[in-house]
């Protein structure tokens, strides 16, 4: 059950980062990628503060 909740949060974080980054024109692809990563990991840290990195990696892989 908890794994599914975590998966839902990861999916929502990814979708939110995709939407925010996609809504803006970026100077370089590297800037867009970096901002996507910042938004994604910030959302995970806020919503899953006690999650282990190993658990998150199993969801991401």
N, C-alpha and C positions, 0 to 999 in steps of 0.2 A: 504494500500500500504506500509506504513512504517513498519507495523508489519511483512510483508513478507520479506522486506529487512533485518530487524533484524533477522528473522528466518534464512535467507540465511547466514548471518554472523555467527550466532551461529553454524549452521551446518558445515560451513567451519572451524571454530575454533576447533570444536570437531574432525573433520576429520584430521586436521593438527596435533593436539595434539596426536591423536591415532597413526598417522604415525611416528611422531618423537619418541614417547615413544616405539613403537613397533620395531623400527630399532636398538635399543640398548639392550644389556643384562644388567639387573639390579640385584643388590645383593639381594634385597628383593622386594616383591610385594608392600610394603608400600612406598619404594622409587619411584617405577614406578608410583604409584597412586598420590603421592605428586607432582612429576614432571609434570604429565598430568594436574593436577589442576592448577599449576603455568602457564603452557603454555596456557591453555584454557582461564583462566581469564585475563592473560596479553594481549592476542589477542583481547578479548572483550573490555578491557579498551582502547586499542589503536584505535579500529575501531568504538566503540560506546561510546565515552567519556562522552556524555551527557545523556546516557540512565539511566533510573531509575531502581534500583534493582528489584522493584515490576514488572516492565514490562519484565525484563529478566527472572524472575522466572516463569511468565506465559508461556513463550516460552519453558523453561526447563522442566516444569512439564508435 
